[in-house]
């Protein structure tokens, strides 16, 4: 039988003065389960005593506290994603936590699922997309960039030769299909794997490329092995607008400038990547031409594929620099430290704390490490 939520800190960890966090899962499996594990592990490494609850357990705990005026038992209630949590339930979380936060990872693609009433239930909303910060209100929205879990994403290739020339992991959105179709003459001559669904949209993959399609892995560890097997990982960001993809719930056309999680995961694997130039903030995290390479359109991508496939030593040197960078600045440990700093500011300064802490990014950069300015 599960203990009531307000008793979990004492039961699981004993009496302590270390901050306590209740983490509400996304409600999704697959990749999101790996995300949850990484967040929980980073919180624990930071000295935060944690417990995880599903939405169903959460509702039971809230009902049990109805009419009880005891202090909120958790220092932080952290909702991951929040797509399955309505605004009324989110407001009720204040009965459980002194600071109630959400970490949103799907901005701006599903931002319409998080209206003003939903955002207003939280003291702070951490978003993966810098352009989405203002959507959550003054002092509430904070940019928390993507990162990686180096325990999962790590090099697995001992040395050359690579088994694949090119790998792409992700969905076959129409703009991605068009990009690859424009390069079909070249790609058809290479060892390629396209891992993910490629037949859900109305733009068909070139027949010569269909033999490269593989089913989704569904597991971060399997993705990591793919990156390690390939000479080049192709990283093409999702387009943000509803006109770009009908599935995008982004009626207000919030833009996208922040790099995706794959940018950091590939780097952590010590793998070389070619990234599209659609994310203006990419140079804040990695140096193009030194740690990663950027392409602009199919002709440029084809030329750079040929260039880098013929230069394995250069690829590996760049990939190693990217790995050193990601381990130094862009892991879950870095992001959780920044999150806890903001949560502490909220506890000490009230709602103003999020604004104060977010301004520190101007001095310390997105990873929370002191530096002079953009790289």
C-alpha positions, 0 to 999 in steps of 0.5 A, a space after each residue: 500500500 502506498 504511503 500518503 504523499 505528504 509522508 513520503 519524505 520521512 518514510 523514504 529518506 528519514 528526517 533531514 534538512 536537505 530540500 525535498 522534491 516531488 516529481 510528477 511524471 509526464 505520463 508517457 513512456 519511451 523516450 520520456 521515461 528516460 527523461 524522467 530517470 535523468 531528472 530524478 538522478 540529477 536531483 539526487 546527485 544535487 542532494 535533493 531527496 526525491 519521490 516520483 508520483 504519477 498523476 493518479 497518485 497525485 490526485 489521491 494525495 491532493 484529495 487526502 489533503 482537502 481541508 487540512 491546513 498543515 504546511 506544504 510538505 515538499 520544498 519543490 513540486 516539479 511537473 515534467 511536461 504537464 500535458 496531462 495535467 489540467 489547470 485546476 489540478 495544477 493549482 491544487 499542487 500548492 497544497 503539496 509544495 512550497 514552490 510549484 514548477 513545470 519543466 516543459 520540453 515540447 515548446 513551441 510545438 504543443 504550446 497551445 496545450 499550456 494556456 494562460 490559466 495553466 501557466 498561472 498555476 505555477 510559480 515558474 515554468 521552465 521551457 526548452 525554447 527561449 522564444 516561449 519564455 514570454 508566453 508564460 508571463 512576467 517573472 514566470 517563464 524561464 529558459 532551461 535549454 536542452 541537455 543530455 544524460 552522459 550516463 546514457 549517451 556515451 561513446 560506444 565505438 572503440 575505433 574505425 571503421 564506422 558501420 554507417 556513413 549517415 544516420 538520422 533518428 527522428 520522424 519523417 516530417 515533410 520538410 525532412 523528406 524533401 531535404 533527403 529526396 533532393 539528395 537521393 542521388 548521393 544518399 543512394 550510394 551510401 550506407 544510410 539508416 533513417 530510424 523513425 516513422 517515414 510514412 505518416 505524412 503526404 510527402 513520400 520518400 524517394 523509392 531509392 531511400 525507402 530501403 534505409 528506413 528502420 523502425 523507431 528504437 523507442 529507447 535512448 540507449 538504442 539511439 546512443 548506439 546508432 550515433 556511435 555507429 555512424 560517421 555522420 549523424 544528420 540533425 534536422 530540427 522540427 519546424 515550429 508553425 502550424 503551416 509547417 506541420 498540422 500536428 503543431 499546436 502553435 496557433 500564435 506562431 511562437 518561433 524556435 531558436 533553441 537547439 533540440 535535445 538531439 544536438 546534445 545527445 549526439 555530442 555526448 556520444 562523441 559522434 560527429 553531426 551535421 545540423 541545419 541552420 534553423 536554430 539561431 541560438 546554436 552557436 551559444 552552445 557549440 562552435 560551428 566549424 570546430 565542434 559541430 558543422 552547420 548546413 544550409 539547404 540540400 546542396 550545402 548538405 551534400 557538399 559537406 557530406 562528401 567533405 567530411 566523409 573523406 576526412 575521418 580524423 577531422 570528424 573525430 577531432 570535432 566530435 571529441 571537442 563537442 563531447 568535452 563541451 557538452 560534459 563541461 556545460 550541458 548535462 542534466 546536472 548543469 540544468 538542475 543546478 540552475 533550476 535549484 538556484 531559481 527555486 531557492 530564489 523564489 523561496 527567498 524573494 517570492 515571484 520576483 525571484 524567477 526574474 532575478 535568477 533568469 537575469 543571471 543568464 546574461 552573466 553566466 550563460 545558459 549552462 550557469 557557468 561564468 563566461 564573458 559572452 557568446 562563443 
